[in-house]
Amino acid sequence: MKKESRIILALDVEDRNKALKICEEVEEYIDAIKIGYPLVLSSNLEILAEIKKKFSKPLIADFKVADIPEISKRICKLAVEKGADYVIVHGFVGEGVIKACSEVANIFVVADMSHPGAERFMSRHSQEIAEISRKYAYGIVAPATRPGQISKLRKIVKDMIIISPGVKAQGAKVGDAIKAGADFEIIGRGIYQAPNPKEAAEEFSRIISNVKFRFDNAVMMNDGRSEG
């Protein structure tokens, strides 16, 4: 995925027309569109194909696939056939499922989640999931709500893509995940529930651009000191 605004729109609305309208309004300020169960179940799987056809953005099917390997593989294959460029797969189901899904799709593996309950169960295995993901995945999902976790997982996955949910509505500040080492921030309610989604997306894009500029300059200065 191209890193321009570094924003992935989480299109978790249930109305097809509203979904299309939001995409039209914010298209220039996002790098990808993530579609999950709320929109697919309220419309149907064809919504993937429709949005893929109308908008020139990578499409992520956020199905958090978590079944046995054969069924998980079939789910991913269906998503790709309908236009998904990437599919999100749960990591806790193990290497067999991750491997099977990777055979038919470019996948993001959920290494950890952004809600508080994840710390009790998923977080204790997130580093192991990240290690497995390096063999098969395009990238991982790591929580913007816990920047320290992003930094730890970045050391494991090296230059793989990290996408981070939990921005705005769940409490993470725009730009914090990028500072911690994520490549993209996933923003849903902060955009589509805003009085003006376009203005919100534009503002978040500007904030992230400023954060990235300052971060890159700080890295360059530190590198200069090290060489000196």
Backbone as JSON, one array per atom type, in Angstrom:
{
  "sequence": "MKKESRIILALDVEDRNKALKICEEVEEYIDAIKIGYPLVLSSNLEILAEIKKKFSKPLIADFKVADIPEISKRICKLAVEKGADYVIVHGFVGEGVIKACSEVANIFVVADMSHPGAERFMSRHSQEIAEISRKYAYGIVAPATRPGQISKLRKIVKDMIIISPGVKAQGAKVGDAIKAGADFEIIGRGIYQAPNPKEAAEEFSRIISNVKFRFDNAVMMNDGRSEG",
  "N": [[0.84, -1.2, 0.0], [0.43, 2.24, -0.73], [2.08, 4.82, 1.05], [0.74, 7.56, 1.92], [-1.37, 9.5, 3.1], [-1.48, 7.87, 5.26], [-3.67, 6.91, 6.52], [-6.18, 4.56, 7.17], [-9.43, 4.01, 6.32], [-11.89, 2.86, 8.42], [-14.66, 1.4, 7.55], [-17.16, 1.01, 9.08], [-20.0, 1.12, 8.92], [-23.57, 0.56, 8.54], [-25.19, 1.05, 6.45], [-25.53, 0.99, 3.02], [-25.66, 3.16, 1.16], [-24.81, 5.3, 2.74], [-22.22, 4.44, 3.25], [-21.02, 4.54, 0.7], [-21.23, 7.28, 0.21], [-19.61, 8.39, 2.23], [-17.12, 7.36, 1.48], [-16.76, 8.69, -0.97], [-16.54, 11.32, -0.06], [-14.18, 11.35, 1.49], [-12.14, 10.21, 0.07], [-9.74, 11.33, -1.03], [-8.16, 11.69, 1.17], [-7.43, 9.35, 2.37], [-5.66, 6.19, 2.52], [-6.45, 3.59, 2.2], [-9.32, 1.38, 2.31], [-11.15, -0.18, 4.8], [-13.28, -2.82, 5.24], [-15.73, -4.3, 7.23], [-17.7, -6.73, 9.09], [-20.21, -5.34, 9.83], [-21.04, -3.77, 7.55], [-20.95, -5.65, 5.45], [-22.72, -7.68, 6.31], [-25.1, -6.29, 6.51], [-25.5, -5.49, 3.95], [-24.37, -7.19, 1.43], [-21.95, -9.63, 0.32], [-21.27, -8.57, -2.1], [-20.85, -5.89, -1.81], [-18.19, -5.46, -1.46], [-17.12, -5.76, -4.04], [-18.45, -3.67, -5.31], [-17.53, -1.31, -4.0], [-14.83, -1.58, -4.54], [-14.84, -1.23, -7.29], [-15.74, 1.41, -7.58], [-13.94, 3.06, -6.22], [-10.54, 4.07, -6.1], [-8.81, 2.71, -4.25], [-6.86, 0.57, -2.13], [-8.43, -2.35, -0.84], [-9.42, -3.66, 2.2], [-10.51, -6.57, 3.63], [-11.99, -6.92, 6.54], [-12.4, -9.44, 8.16], [-11.54, -10.85, 10.26], [-10.7, -13.57, 10.35], [-11.21, -16.75, 11.75], [-11.39, -19.63, 11.85], [-11.25, -23.21, 11.27], [-8.4, -24.4, 9.33], [-9.19, -25.1, 6.57], [-11.79, -23.96, 6.19], [-11.25, -21.31, 6.83], [-9.49, -20.66, 4.8], [-11.19, -20.81, 2.59], [-12.95, -18.72, 3.14], [-11.24, -16.51, 2.92], [-10.54, -16.74, 0.22], [-13.0, -16.25, -1.05], [-13.37, -13.57, -0.32], [-11.25, -12.33, -1.68], [-11.94, -12.91, -4.31], [-14.12, -11.26, -4.59], [-12.99, -8.8, -4.63], [-11.3, -7.91, -2.59], [-8.15, -6.71, -1.57], [-6.61, -7.35, 0.54], [-6.87, -9.46, 3.44], [-7.98, -9.65, 6.77], [-6.84, -11.7, 9.34], [-7.23, -13.69, 12.25], [-4.66, -14.16, 14.68], [-4.51, -15.85, 16.88], [-5.51, -18.34, 16.32], [-3.58, -19.95, 15.31], [-0.66, -21.33, 13.55], [-1.33, -23.02, 11.39], [-3.79, -22.11, 10.32], [-3.11, -19.48, 9.61], [-1.13, -19.95, 7.67], [-2.66, -21.37, 5.73], [-4.51, -19.41, 4.92], [-2.78, -17.55, 3.83], [-2.11, -18.69, 1.46], [-4.01, -18.07, -0.38], [-4.53, -15.4, -0.23], [-3.39, -12.02, 0.36], [-2.47, -11.32, 3.56], [-3.29, -9.68, 6.67], [-2.31, -10.21, 9.91], [-3.88, -10.45, 13.03], [-2.17, -9.49, 15.69], [-2.51, -8.4, 18.15], [-5.13, -6.77, 20.02], [-7.21, -3.77, 20.29], [-8.91, -3.2, 22.42], [-9.54, -3.13, 26.03], [-9.86, -5.75, 27.15], [-8.23, -7.4, 25.64], [-5.69, -7.38, 26.69], [-5.64, -9.23, 28.71], [-5.75, -11.76, 27.53], [-4.88, -11.96, 24.68], [-2.53, -10.39, 24.51], [-0.46, -11.64, 25.86], [0.41, -13.51, 24.11], [1.1, -12.18, 21.84], [3.64, -11.55, 20.79], [4.63, -14.01, 19.99], [2.75, -14.61, 18.03], [3.37, -12.6, 16.22], [5.91, -13.44, 15.41], [5.29, -15.82, 14.01], [3.75, -14.68, 12.01], [5.61, -13.4, 10.42], [6.45, -15.3, 8.62], [4.4, -15.69, 6.82], [2.62, -13.52, 6.39], [1.46, -10.34, 5.0], [1.42, -8.22, 6.67], [0.86, -7.03, 10.06], [-1.69, -6.54, 12.6], [-1.77, -4.2, 15.13], [-2.33, -2.65, 18.33], [-3.31, 0.75, 18.46], [-3.95, 1.89, 20.8], [-2.11, 1.09, 22.61], [0.8, 2.11, 22.41], [3.34, 1.23, 23.23], [3.25, -1.51, 22.84], [3.15, -1.65, 20.08], [5.74, -0.77, 19.46], [7.28, -2.86, 20.53], [6.44, -5.02, 18.95], [7.2, -4.12, 16.45], [9.97, -4.48, 16.48], [10.11, -7.19, 16.19], [8.76, -7.87, 13.77], [10.18, -6.49, 11.93], [10.53, -4.96, 8.85], [7.92, -5.33, 8.02], [4.5, -4.44, 7.27], [2.63, -2.55, 9.59], [-0.56, -2.09, 10.8], [-2.78, -0.04, 12.64], [-5.48, -0.07, 14.82], [-8.02, 1.64, 16.83], [-7.84, 4.33, 17.08], [-8.83, 7.57, 18.02], [-11.91, 7.04, 18.7], [-11.56, 4.93, 20.53], [-9.7, 5.98, 22.16], [-6.96, 6.38, 21.52], [-4.6, 8.79, 20.44], [-4.49, 10.65, 17.4], [-1.79, 9.98, 15.34], [-0.1, 8.93, 17.3], [0.32, 6.15, 17.07], [1.79, 6.03, 14.72], [4.12, 7.34, 15.53], [5.04, 5.4, 17.26], [5.8, 3.39, 15.62], [4.06, 2.24, 13.78], [2.73, 1.78, 10.44], [0.36, 2.59, 9.3], [-2.63, 4.22, 10.44], [-5.73, 3.17, 11.64], [-8.84, 4.52, 11.27], [-12.14, 4.96, 12.19], [-14.92, 5.62, 13.49], [-14.16, 8.19, 14.25], [-14.04, 9.5, 11.89], [-16.38, 8.79, 10.24], [-18.48, 9.35, 11.96], [-18.2, 11.98, 12.42], [-19.28, 15.44, 12.26], [-18.6, 16.56, 9.82], [-17.27, 14.5, 7.74], [-15.29, 14.71, 5.71], [-13.77, 17.0, 6.42], [-12.82, 16.11, 8.88], [-11.23, 13.89, 8.14], [-9.35, 15.21, 6.58], [-8.13, 16.85, 8.51], [-7.01, 14.9, 10.24], [-5.22, 13.71, 8.51], [-3.45, 15.81, 8.11], [-2.41, 16.12, 10.7], [-1.08, 13.66, 11.07], [0.81, 13.85, 9.02], [2.38, 15.98, 9.97], [3.34, 14.84, 12.34], [4.83, 12.7, 11.3], [6.76, 14.12, 9.87], [8.16, 15.48, 11.93], [9.06, 13.27, 13.36], [10.72, 11.92, 11.49], [12.69, 13.89, 11.13], [13.78, 13.96, 13.7], [14.91, 11.43, 13.86], [16.87, 11.65, 11.85], [18.51, 13.61, 13.0], [19.42, 12.27, 15.28], [20.82, 10.19, 14.08], [22.83, 11.67, 12.9], [24.22, 12.62, 15.13], [25.16, 10.22, 16.12], [26.95, 9.44, 14.15], [28.78, 11.44, 14.43]],
  "CA": [[0.0, 0.0, 0.0], [1.16, 3.51, -0.76], [2.03, 5.56, 2.31], [0.54, 8.98, 1.67], [-1.98, 10.05, 4.32], [-1.27, 6.85, 6.3], [-4.96, 6.65, 7.16], [-7.07, 3.53, 6.63], [-10.8, 4.25, 6.75], [-12.67, 1.71, 8.88], [-16.0, 1.72, 7.07], [-18.02, 0.14, 9.89], [-21.39, 1.57, 8.9], [-24.47, -0.52, 8.14], [-26.01, 1.52, 5.34], [-24.75, 1.0, 1.79], [-25.59, 4.5, 0.59], [-23.95, 6.1, 3.61], [-20.85, 3.97, 3.05], [-20.54, 5.09, -0.56], [-21.12, 8.73, 0.36], [-18.42, 8.68, 3.04], [-15.93, 7.09, 0.65], [-16.64, 9.79, -1.93], [-16.13, 12.54, 0.63], [-12.85, 11.3, 2.13], [-11.22, 9.41, -0.75], [-8.42, 11.95, -1.24], [-7.42, 11.78, 2.43], [-7.19, 8.02, 2.92], [-4.82, 5.32, 1.7], [-7.12, 2.3, 1.99], [-10.65, 1.24, 2.91], [-11.32, -1.45, 5.52], [-14.7, -3.17, 5.35], [-15.94, -5.41, 8.14], [-19.0, -7.4, 9.1], [-21.42, -4.51, 9.85], [-21.47, -3.39, 6.2], [-21.16, -6.84, 4.63], [-23.91, -8.4, 6.75], [-26.29, -5.47, 6.25], [-25.64, -5.45, 2.48], [-23.96, -8.57, 1.13], [-20.54, -9.66, -0.05], [-21.08, -7.79, -3.32], [-20.43, -4.53, -1.47], [-16.74, -5.4, -1.69], [-16.91, -5.53, -5.47], [-18.97, -2.34, -5.66], [-16.6, -0.28, -3.52], [-13.59, -1.76, -5.28], [-15.03, -0.68, -8.63], [-15.98, 2.85, -7.54], [-12.87, 3.84, -5.59], [-9.2, 3.61, -6.45], [-8.08, 2.5, -3.01], [-6.78, -0.83, -1.7], [-9.58, -2.78, -0.04], [-9.09, -4.64, 3.23], [-11.67, -7.28, 4.18], [-11.73, -7.14, 7.96], [-13.26, -10.54, 8.58], [-10.91, -11.47, 11.43], [-10.95, -14.99, 10.09], [-10.79, -17.54, 12.91], [-12.0, -20.95, 11.77], [-10.25, -24.22, 10.96], [-7.67, -23.98, 8.13], [-9.9, -25.23, 5.3], [-12.86, -22.97, 6.12], [-10.61, -19.99, 6.81], [-8.95, -20.48, 3.45], [-12.32, -20.56, 1.68], [-13.44, -17.36, 3.42], [-10.28, -15.57, 2.32], [-10.65, -16.86, -1.24], [-14.22, -15.54, -1.44], [-13.13, -12.13, -0.17], [-10.37, -11.9, -2.77], [-12.71, -12.99, -5.56], [-15.04, -10.12, -4.62], [-12.27, -7.54, -4.78], [-10.41, -7.56, -1.48], [-6.71, -6.79, -1.8], [-6.04, -7.93, 1.76], [-7.85, -10.01, 4.37], [-7.48, -9.7, 8.14], [-6.98, -13.04, 9.92], [-6.8, -13.74, 13.65], [-3.43, -14.91, 14.91], [-4.59, -16.8, 17.99], [-5.94, -19.65, 15.83], [-2.39, -20.76, 15.08], [0.1, -21.26, 12.3], [-2.0, -23.72, 10.3], [-4.79, -21.21, 9.72], [-2.39, -18.36, 8.98], [-0.51, -20.48, 6.46], [-3.71, -21.68, 4.75], [-5.05, -18.15, 4.39], [-1.75, -16.87, 3.02], [-2.01, -19.37, 0.17], [-5.02, -17.54, -1.31], [-4.74, -13.96, -0.02], [-2.44, -11.22, 1.13], [-3.16, -11.23, 4.84], [-2.83, -9.01, 7.88], [-2.6, -11.06, 11.06], [-4.12, -9.73, 14.27], [-1.24, -9.89, 16.73], [-3.09, -7.91, 19.4], [-6.32, -5.95, 19.76], [-7.15, -2.44, 20.9], [-9.8, -3.05, 23.57], [-8.88, -3.51, 27.28], [-9.89, -7.19, 27.4], [-7.17, -8.1, 24.91], [-4.48, -7.47, 27.51], [-5.71, -10.42, 29.56], [-5.59, -12.99, 26.78], [-4.09, -11.91, 23.45], [-1.24, -9.72, 24.63], [0.58, -12.55, 26.34], [0.86, -14.34, 22.98], [1.22, -11.33, 20.65], [4.98, -11.61, 20.2], [4.71, -15.29, 19.29], [1.94, -14.46, 16.82], [4.16, -11.77, 15.3], [6.98, -14.29, 14.86], [4.67, -16.69, 13.01], [3.29, -13.83, 10.91], [6.74, -13.07, 9.54], [6.61, -16.35, 7.6], [3.28, -15.81, 5.89], [1.72, -12.37, 6.26], [1.87, -9.05, 4.45], [1.61, -7.33, 7.8], [0.13, -7.38, 11.28], [-2.53, -5.54, 13.25], [-1.31, -3.95, 16.5], [-3.23, -1.62, 18.87], [-2.9, 2.15, 18.63], [-4.22, 2.23, 22.19], [-0.94, 0.74, 23.41], [1.97, 2.37, 21.56], [4.47, 0.41, 23.64], [3.11, -2.82, 22.21], [3.55, -1.47, 18.68], [7.2, -0.69, 19.43], [7.81, -4.21, 20.77], [6.15, -5.86, 17.79], [8.0, -3.62, 15.33], [11.29, -5.11, 16.56], [9.97, -8.58, 15.76], [8.34, -8.02, 12.37], [11.13, -5.74, 11.09], [9.96, -3.98, 7.91], [6.55, -5.66, 7.64], [3.53, -3.37, 7.49], [1.81, -2.59, 10.8], [-1.73, -1.21, 10.78], [-3.17, 0.11, 14.05], [-6.82, 0.41, 15.14], [-8.23, 2.2, 18.17], [-7.57, 5.77, 17.04], [-9.95, 8.47, 18.33], [-13.05, 6.55, 19.48], [-11.11, 4.08, 21.62], [-8.83, 6.75, 23.04], [-5.62, 6.67, 21.01], [-4.49, 10.06, 19.73], [-4.03, 10.59, 16.02], [-0.35, 10.15, 15.2], [0.67, 8.21, 18.31], [0.73, 4.84, 16.55], [2.86, 6.28, 13.75], [5.32, 7.62, 16.32], [5.49, 4.17, 17.91], [6.34, 2.47, 14.62], [3.06, 1.74, 12.83], [2.76, 2.37, 9.1], [-0.95, 3.19, 9.03], [-3.59, 4.27, 11.54], [-7.1, 2.85, 11.22], [-9.78, 5.45, 11.9], [-13.5, 4.73, 11.75], [-15.93, 6.54, 14.04], [-13.62, 9.55, 14.27], [-14.32, 10.09, 10.57], [-17.75, 8.67, 9.72], [-19.44, 9.95, 12.89], [-17.91, 13.41, 12.53], [-20.26, 16.29, 11.57], [-18.12, 16.7, 8.45], [-16.24, 13.47, 7.58], [-14.19, 15.17, 4.87], [-12.93, 17.89, 7.22], [-12.16, 15.3, 9.9], [-10.17, 13.12, 7.49], [-8.3, 16.16, 6.18], [-7.41, 17.25, 9.72], [-6.21, 13.77, 10.72], [-4.13, 13.56, 7.56], [-2.49, 16.88, 8.4], [-1.75, 15.8, 11.97], [-0.15, 12.55, 10.85], [1.9, 14.37, 8.21], [3.26, 16.75, 10.86], [3.99, 13.88, 13.24], [5.84, 11.96, 10.53], [7.84, 15.06, 9.55], [8.96, 15.67, 13.14], [9.69, 11.99, 13.7], [11.81, 11.69, 10.54], [13.75, 14.85, 11.44], [14.42, 13.54, 14.94], [15.74, 10.27, 13.51], [18.03, 12.15, 11.11], [19.39, 14.3, 13.95], [20.06, 11.25, 16.12], [21.8, 9.5, 13.24], [23.95, 12.59, 12.73], [24.99, 12.62, 16.38], [25.84, 8.93, 16.23], [28.09, 9.45, 13.23], [29.78, 12.37, 14.96]],
  "C": [[0.87, 1.25, 0.0], [0.98, 4.25, 0.56], [1.95, 7.05, 2.0], [-0.08, 9.64, 2.91], [-1.72, 9.15, 5.52], [-2.54, 6.58, 7.11], [-5.7, 5.54, 6.41], [-8.46, 3.82, 7.19], [-11.45, 2.94, 7.16], [-14.14, 2.0, 8.59], [-17.03, 0.82, 7.77], [-19.44, 0.69, 10.02], [-22.26, 0.44, 8.36], [-25.34, -0.15, 6.94], [-25.15, 1.67, 4.09], [-24.58, 2.4, 1.23], [-24.7, 5.42, 1.42], [-22.49, 5.73, 3.41], [-20.26, 4.57, 1.78], [-20.33, 6.6, -0.47], [-19.87, 9.11, 1.15], [-17.15, 8.45, 2.22], [-15.7, 8.2, -0.36], [-16.08, 11.04, -1.28], [-14.67, 12.5, 1.08], [-11.79, 10.62, 1.27], [-9.82, 10.02, -0.86], [-7.56, 11.99, 0.02], [-7.14, 10.42, 3.07], [-6.33, 7.19, 1.96], [-5.47, 3.98, 1.41], [-8.48, 2.33, 2.68], [-10.75, -0.14, 3.54], [-12.81, -1.69, 5.73], [-14.85, -4.4, 6.23], [-17.35, -5.95, 8.07], [-20.22, -6.48, 9.12], [-21.95, -4.18, 8.45], [-21.78, -4.61, 5.34], [-22.45, -7.57, 5.02], [-25.19, -7.61, 6.49], [-26.53, -5.3, 4.75], [-25.49, -6.89, 2.01], [-22.51, -8.5, 0.66], [-20.24, -8.83, -1.3], [-20.66, -6.35, -3.04], [-18.93, -4.37, -1.64], [-16.46, -5.05, -3.15], [-17.36, -4.13, -5.88], [-18.01, -1.23, -5.23], [-15.27, -0.37, -4.25], [-13.68, -1.1, -6.66], [-15.11, 0.84, -8.62], [-14.8, 3.66, -7.05], [-11.5, 3.22, -5.83], [-8.32, 3.46, -5.22], [-7.98, 1.0, -2.73], [-7.92, -1.15, -0.74], [-9.16, -3.89, 0.92], [-10.37, -5.26, 3.76], [-11.36, -7.64, 5.63], [-12.7, -8.19, 8.49], [-12.71, -11.26, 9.81], [-11.15, -12.97, 11.42], [-10.38, -15.84, 11.22], [-11.5, -18.89, 12.94], [-10.89, -21.98, 11.55], [-9.59, -23.85, 9.63], [-8.47, -24.02, 6.84], [-10.99, -24.17, 5.15], [-12.29, -21.56, 6.06], [-10.08, -19.67, 5.42], [-10.06, -20.14, 2.46], [-12.9, -19.16, 1.89], [-12.54, -16.33, 2.75], [-10.39, -15.57, 0.8], [-11.88, -16.11, -1.74], [-14.03, -14.03, -1.38], [-12.28, -11.59, -1.32], [-11.13, -11.9, -4.1], [-13.68, -11.81, -5.71], [-14.32, -8.77, -4.63], [-11.34, -7.14, -3.67], [-8.95, -7.72, -1.88], [-6.0, -7.47, -0.64], [-7.18, -8.46, 2.62], [-7.21, -10.05, 5.76], [-7.85, -11.05, 8.76], [-6.52, -12.99, 11.37], [-5.55, -14.6, 13.79], [-3.55, -15.98, 15.96], [-4.99, -18.2, 17.54], [-4.76, -20.53, 15.41], [-1.83, -20.73, 13.67], [-0.61, -21.92, 11.13], [-3.01, -22.86, 9.57], [-4.11, -20.07, 8.98], [-1.77, -18.8, 7.66], [-1.55, -20.74, 5.37], [-4.27, -20.42, 4.11], [-4.05, -17.45, 3.48], [-1.6, -17.49, 1.64], [-2.99, -18.8, -0.86], [-5.21, -16.03, -1.19], [-3.52, -13.31, 0.6], [-3.11, -10.93, 2.47], [-2.45, -10.31, 5.83], [-3.24, -9.91, 9.04], [-2.79, -10.2, 12.3], [-3.18, -10.28, 15.34], [-1.74, -9.48, 18.1], [-4.26, -7.0, 19.04], [-6.31, -4.7, 20.63], [-8.02, -2.26, 22.13], [-9.12, -3.58, 24.84], [-8.82, -5.01, 27.53], [-8.78, -7.96, 26.71], [-5.92, -8.28, 25.75], [-4.47, -8.73, 28.36], [-5.38, -11.69, 28.81], [-4.61, -12.87, 25.6], [-2.68, -11.4, 23.66], [-0.12, -10.65, 25.06], [1.13, -13.45, 25.23], [1.2, -13.5, 21.74], [2.6, -11.43, 19.99], [5.19, -12.93, 19.45], [3.91, -15.24, 17.99], [2.7, -13.65, 15.77], [5.27, -12.58, 14.64], [6.43, -15.2, 13.76], [4.26, -15.88, 11.78], [4.4, -13.5, 9.93], [6.89, -14.08, 8.41], [5.57, -16.23, 6.49], [2.55, -14.51, 5.54], [2.34, -11.18, 5.53], [2.16, -8.08, 5.57], [0.83, -7.82, 9.0], [-0.75, -6.22, 11.73], [-2.07, -5.42, 14.7], [-2.02, -2.7, 17.03], [-2.63, -0.23, 19.02], [-3.09, 2.59, 20.08], [-3.06, 1.89, 23.12], [0.32, 0.88, 22.55], [3.18, 1.52, 21.94], [4.44, -0.97, 23.03], [3.5, -2.75, 20.74], [5.07, -1.49, 18.57], [7.83, -2.07, 19.62], [7.63, -5.1, 19.54], [6.92, -5.41, 16.56], [9.38, -4.28, 15.32], [11.25, -6.55, 16.06], [9.69, -8.68, 14.27], [9.23, -7.25, 11.4], [10.38, -4.77, 10.17], [8.58, -4.37, 7.39], [5.62, -4.49, 7.95], [2.76, -3.6, 8.8], [0.67, -1.6, 10.64], [-2.34, -1.22, 12.19], [-4.57, 0.7, 14.23], [-6.88, 1.01, 16.54], [-8.01, 3.69, 18.24], [-8.87, 6.55, 17.21], [-10.99, 7.81, 19.23], [-12.64, 5.7, 20.67], [-10.04, 4.75, 22.48], [-7.44, 7.07, 22.54], [-5.63, 7.99, 20.25], [-3.99, 9.84, 18.31], [-2.53, 10.86, 15.99], [0.48, 9.35, 16.18], [1.16, 6.85, 17.82], [1.86, 4.98, 15.54], [4.17, 6.54, 14.48], [5.9, 6.35, 16.92], [6.02, 3.14, 16.92], [5.34, 1.86, 13.66], [3.21, 2.44, 11.48], [1.46, 3.1, 8.77], [-1.79, 3.2, 10.31], [-4.99, 4.03, 10.98], [-8.06, 3.75, 11.99], [-11.17, 5.22, 11.31], [-14.45, 5.79, 12.25], [-15.45, 7.99, 14.07], [-13.85, 10.27, 12.96], [-15.81, 10.01, 10.25], [-18.82, 9.17, 10.68], [-19.21, 11.45, 13.08], [-19.0, 14.22, 11.8], [-19.91, 16.49, 10.1], [-16.98, 15.7, 8.24], [-15.04, 13.93, 6.76], [-13.24, 16.06, 5.66], [-12.17, 17.11, 8.29], [-11.0, 14.52, 9.29], [-9.01, 14.02, 7.07], [-7.46, 16.58, 7.38], [-6.51, 16.12, 10.22], [-5.01, 13.54, 9.81], [-3.04, 14.59, 7.81], [-1.71, 16.58, 9.68], [-0.7, 14.71, 11.78], [1.04, 13.0, 10.02], [2.89, 15.15, 9.06], [4.02, 15.84, 11.81], [5.11, 13.15, 12.52], [7.02, 12.85, 10.2], [8.75, 15.25, 10.76], [9.72, 14.41, 13.51], [10.89, 11.72, 12.79], [12.98, 12.63, 10.8], [14.51, 14.46, 12.7], [15.35, 12.36, 14.69], [17.01, 10.71, 12.8], [19.02, 12.84, 12.04], [20.12, 13.31, 14.84], [21.11, 10.48, 15.35], [23.04, 10.36, 13.05], [24.83, 12.63, 13.96], [25.78, 11.33, 16.53], [27.07, 8.87, 15.35], [29.2, 10.36, 13.74], [30.53, 11.79, 16.13]]
}
